[in-house]
């Protein structure tokens, strides 16, 4: 609805505080809205409010521990830690993303291989 349209408009124009306000309203309506938490984190990151960015990214991960947003949130946390020159934390965040992506890819490869395997001939 209107809340979503506003948050998208503000985010795209990098009116970060207005975007954060819209994300907050969206989260009030749907508390498990990982996309809103992630984009809120990006807005905080753009404003260099790194503690708030990390909190938002962690919340995105908590409400949706599997899926695309967890990878984006962990990668973005790595960026924030890098900005803060907390290199071990940045490296750990980046490594977690890689592990998640590799695991997801392996699972999909396995599933698709089974689907593509030609049926066994019976004589």
C-alpha positions as CSV (number, residue, x, y, z in Angstrom):
1,X,0.0,0.0,0.0
2,X,1.0,3.6,0.6
3,X,3.5,2.8,3.3
4,X,5.4,0.5,1.0
5,X,5.3,3.0,-1.9
6,X,6.6,5.7,0.4
7,X,9.5,3.6,1.7
8,X,10.5,2.6,-1.8
9,X,10.4,6.3,-3.0
10,X,12.4,7.6,-0.1
11,X,14.9,4.8,-0.3
12,X,15.5,5.2,-4.0
13,X,16.1,9.0,-3.5
14,X,18.2,8.3,-0.4
15,X,16.0,10.5,1.8
16,X,17.3,8.2,4.5
17,X,15.5,9.5,7.6
18,X,12.1,9.5,5.8
19,X,12.9,6.0,4.5
20,X,13.7,4.9,8.0
21,X,10.4,6.3,9.2
22,X,8.5,4.5,6.5
23,X,10.4,1.2,7.2
24,X,9.5,1.6,10.9
25,X,5.8,2.0,10.0
26,X,6.0,-1.1,7.7
27,X,7.6,-3.1,10.5
28,X,4.9,-2.0,12.9
29,X,2.4,-3.5,10.5
30,X,4.4,-6.6,9.7
31,X,7.1,-7.3,12.4
32,X,8.8,-10.1,10.4
33,X,9.4,-7.9,7.3
34,X,13.1,-8.7,6.6
35,X,13.2,-6.5,3.5
36,X,12.3,-3.5,5.6
37,X,14.9,-4.2,8.2
38,X,17.5,-4.8,5.6
39,X,16.7,-1.5,3.8
40,X,16.5,0.3,7.1
41,X,20.0,-0.9,7.7
42,X,21.2,0.4,4.3
43,X,19.6,3.8,5.1
44,X,21.4,3.9,8.5
45,X,24.6,2.8,6.8
46,X,24.3,5.7,4.3
47,X,23.8,8.1,7.2
48,X,26.9,6.5,8.8
49,X,24.8,5.5,11.8
50,X,26.7,2.2,11.9
51,X,25.4,0.8,15.3
52,X,21.8,1.3,14.1
53,X,22.7,-0.3,10.8
54,X,24.1,-3.4,12.4
55,X,21.1,-3.7,14.7
56,X,18.7,-3.5,11.7
57,X,20.8,-6.1,9.8
58,X,20.8,-8.4,12.8
59,X,17.0,-8.0,13.0
60,X,16.6,-8.9,9.3
61,X,18.6,-12.0,9.9
62,X,16.6,-12.9,13.0
63,X,13.2,-12.6,11.4
64,X,14.2,-14.5,8.2
65,X,17.3,-16.7,9.0
66,X,17.2,-18.3,5.6
67,X,16.8,-16.8,2.2
68,X,18.1,-13.9,0.2
69,X,17.9,-11.2,2.8
70,X,20.1,-13.0,5.3
71,X,22.9,-13.0,2.6
72,X,22.4,-9.3,1.8
73,X,22.3,-8.4,5.5
74,X,25.4,-10.4,6.4
75,X,27.3,-8.9,3.4
76,X,26.2,-5.4,4.4
77,X,27.2,-6.0,8.0
78,X,30.7,-6.9,6.6
79,X,30.7,-3.5,4.9
80,X,29.8,-1.7,8.1
81,X,32.5,-3.5,10.1
82,X,35.0,-2.7,7.3
83,X,34.0,1.0,7.6
84,X,34.6,0.8,11.4
85,X,37.9,-0.9,10.7
86,X,36.8,-4.0,12.6
87,X,38.4,-6.2,10.0
88,X,38.1,-9.6,11.8
89,X,34.3,-9.0,12.2
90,X,34.0,-7.9,8.6
91,X,35.9,-11.0,7.4
92,X,33.7,-13.2,9.6
93,X,30.5,-11.6,8.1
94,X,31.8,-12.0,4.5
95,X,32.8,-15.6,5.2
96,X,29.3,-16.4,6.5
97,X,27.8,-15.1,3.3
98,X,30.0,-17.2,1.2
99,X,29.2,-20.3,3.3
100,X,25.5,-19.6,3.0
101,X,25.6,-19.1,-0.7
102,X,27.7,-22.2,-1.3
103,X,25.4,-24.3,0.8
104,X,22.3,-23.0,-1.0
105,X,23.9,-23.5,-4.4
106,X,24.9,-27.1,-3.5
107,X,21.4,-27.9,-2.4
108,X,19.9,-26.5,-5.6
109,X,22.5,-28.4,-7.7
110,X,21.6,-31.6,-6.0
111,X,17.9,-31.0,-6.5
112,X,18.2,-30.1,-10.1
113,X,20.6,-33.0,-10.8
114,X,17.9,-35.4,-9.6
115,X,15.3,-33.8,-11.8
116,X,17.5,-33.9,-14.9
117,X,18.8,-37.4,-14.4
118,X,17.3,-39.6,-17.2
119,X,15.0,-42.3,-16.0
120,X,16.7,-45.7,-15.6
121,X,15.8,-48.2,-18.3
122,X,14.4,-51.5,-17.2
123,X,15.0,-54.5,-19.4
